[in-house]
Amino acid sequence: MTHAIDLPAYLRRIGYTGEVKPDVATLRALAAAHVAAIPFENLDPFLGVPVVLELPRLERKLIEHGRGGYCFEHNFLFREVLRTIGYPVTGLIARVLWQRDESEITAQSHMLLRVEIEGESWLADVGFGGMVLSGALRLVPGIEQPSAHEPYRLLEDNGQWRMQALVRGQWWTLYRFDLQPREDIDYVVANHYTSTFPQSHFLHQLTIARSVPGRRLSLRSRDFTVHHLGGESVRRTLGSAEEILEVLEREFQIQVPRLSHLLARFDALPMPAA
């Protein structure tokens, strides 16, 4: 039996009270509300808890239990929300290039969504951590497009697309992708790699993010940063496990699971180099 998502519960979770219909305005508004309310977080792989891409599990975790998740969890959930509203949606997969050499061949380890609206294709992605797209992009290359945070653009070369964001006057590539539709099994395989591969950074450091109006919040292990849109960034090193826990709950609004080894894992995080 196919599981139907509880759309009213999702809308309450993200605090969305606007009109719900399959148009561009609703897509943009839902994406902005989602990334403000449901944080990007990797507590499960960091603590050795399996990441399961099943809709009932994702609803319990991200909607009912006040948690967040990483890209596959966010975009799996968002895809079903959009389909329930009436958007035709297909999944795509990307190679992450953020803060990497653009010629590097990285794993296909990131999920994004292609959404059809009135004969046009749009991209949505509520799961890209600290540079998450707080809106939607028309699938057209070479034009600057707004979001609730930085401007974005898409570039295309021989069927290969790149998503870029304008950060402090410079265009940075987030990832590279093509338009081949992907099946759930593709994400199950990529999720297994991302959440269990010994060299995956999700197993060894905290990667937490939340994008609220005018600000982007990020936590990389002990480094907590608030990026003010159009302004300065404020950074702070978190010295204790209790301080990390407090920031997760207060700033990222995560209902942190009370696991016996949680504080020990936080305490073991290395201090940043002086």
N, C-alpha and C positions, 0 to 999 in steps of 0.2 A: 504494500500500500504506500502511495506517495504521501510524504509528510507535507502538510500545508503550514507555512510560516504564520505566526501570530502577528499580523501587521499592526494592530492597535498597540500591542505590547512594545513592539520595536519603536513605533512613533513616540510613545511615552518615554522610552529609554533615551532617545536623542532629543527630547523636548520639542518635537516638531508639531506645530498646531496649524500649519498652513494648508492650502488646498492640495489634494492628492490626486493627480491625474498624470498620464504619461506624456508630459511636455518638457521642454528644455528648462523652464523656470523651476519646475518641481525637482528635476534631476539635480540642478545646481544647488538648490536649497537643501535637499536631503544630504548631498555629499558634504556640504559645509557643516550641517548640524551633526552628522555622523562623526566626523573627525574631531569635533569639539567635545563630544560627549563620550565616545568610546575610544580609549587610548590604544596606541600601538604598544604592545609589551610582549616580552619573550620569557616571562617567568616560568612557564611550563618547560620548555627545553632547557632553560638554565638550571632548573631543579630536577631534571631527569624525568619529567612527567610527559607521557606521549601526547602528541598533538593529533587529534582525530578530526578528520574533515567529514563529519556527519551533521546534517542540519539540526536535529534535535539536541545534540551535544553542544553545538555552537550557540543555539538559542539559550540554553541553560547558562552557559559560561558568559557570553557577551551581553545578554539581555537580562536574565534573571539574577545572576550572581554578581553583577557589577564588575566584571573583569573586562580586559581587552584581549588582544591577540596580535598575531603578526599577519603578513599580507594574505596568505591563503584563507585564514579564518575570517578576516574582514571582508574580503571580496567574495568568498563563498556566500556569506550571509547577505551582503549587499546585492549580489546577483539575484538571489531568491526574493528579496524585497522588491526589486525592480520588476521582476517577472510577475509577481503578484499584483503589482499596480497596473501592469499591462504593457510594459516596455518589452520589445524583442531584444534579447541580450545574448551575446556569445562571449565566451572566455578566450583570452589571448595569454601568451606567456612571453616573458622578457628576460634579457640578460642585463643584470645590474651593472652600471658603469659609473655610478656616483663616486666621485673622488678617485677615479681610476683612469688609466690611459685608455683612450677611446679605441685603440687598436686591440686591446686585450679581449680574448675570447673567454668570457665567464660562463658559468653554468646557467641554464634556463631555470631560474629560481624565483621568479616574481610573477604574480598573477595580476592581470588588469582586465577591464571589461570594455567591449564594444557594444554600444547601445544605438538602436535605430529609432529615429524620431522624425516623422513626417518626411520620409525619403532621404534623410541625411544621417550620416554616421557620426557618432560622438564617442569619446573615450571617457571612462570614469575609472577612478582608482582611489579607494579609501584606505589603502594599506601600505603606503610607502613611507612609513616612519616619519622622520623629522621634516621631510620635504614633500609630504603627502599633498595630493591635488585637492584643494578645498573648493571644488567646483566641477566643471566638465569642459572638455575641449572638443571643438568640431574637428573631425578627421580631415583636415586640410593642411598641407605643408606651407611653411614659410611665413605665417602671419602670427603676430603677437596676440595672445588671447588672455583675458583677465581671469583671475580667480579671487577668492576671498583674501588671499595673501599675495605672493609674488606673481608677476606675469609669467606665462608659459608659451612655448611654441613647439611645433612638430616639424621635423625635417625628414625628407624622404629621398632615398637613393637606391634605385634598382630594386624596389620592393622592401627595402630595409628602412624602418622608421626609427627615429630617435625622439624622445621627449626631453625637452630642455626647460630649465627655469632660470629666470633672470635674477641673480643674487648679487647685490652691491655693484650693479653696473656690468656684470659679466654673465654670459650665458654658460650654464653648466649642464652637461648631459646627465640625466638620471638613469636612463636605460635605453636599450635597443630592442626592437621587436619586429615581427612581421604580422600579417593579417590572417594567418592560418588559424581557423577555429580549433580550440583544444577541448578534449574530453576530460571528464573528472579524473580518470585514471592518470592522465598526464600530471595533474596537480598532486595526486596521491604520491606518485613517485618523487616529484620535486620536493614535496613536503617532507617525505621520509629522509631525503638527502639533507635538506636544510636543517631539520630538527635532530638528526642523529649522527651526521658525519663528524668524526672526531675533530676536524679542523674548522668546523662551522663556528663562527664567532658567537652565534646565538647560544652555544653551550657554555661559553666561558666568560661572557660579560653581559651586564644588563644593557638592554637597548630599549628605551622607553621614550615615547613621544606623544604629545597632544597639541593640537593646533586650534587655538581659540581666537576670537576676534581681536586682531591687532597684535597677536603674540604667537610665537611657537615655543613650546617647552620641550626640552630634551634632557635625558639622563643617560650618560654613557658610564656605566659602572658607578664611580663616585663623582663624576663631573656633571653637575646640574647647571643647565644654561637656560636662560630666558632670552629669546631673540625678539626684540621689539621691532615691529614692521616699520621700516624707514628710520630706525633709530639704532641705539647701541645695544649690544648684547651684555647681559649680566651673568657672570659665571661664579660658581661656588663649589668648593670641594666638600663632599660629605664625609665627615671623619669617622662616623660610627655606624654600626648596623641599625641602631635605633633611629638615627637621623635619616638613613636611606628609607626605612620603613615609613617614617613620618612624611617624607616628601612624596613617596608613592601614593600614600593615602590622601594627603591634603592637596597637592598640586596636580596629580594625575588622576585622582579620584578612583583609585583602584581598591577594591575590596580584596586585600592581599590574603592569600590562603595561609592559614596558620599551620604550617608544616614544621615538624620538629627540627629539621636541619636548616630552616630558612635563615635565621640570624647567623648561623655559622657560615653559610655560603656568602652572605653579605660581608661578614667580618673578613673573609678570606680574599675579598677583592683587593687587588694591589692599589696602593696609593699612587697618584700620578707623579711623574718625575718632576723634580723641583725645577 
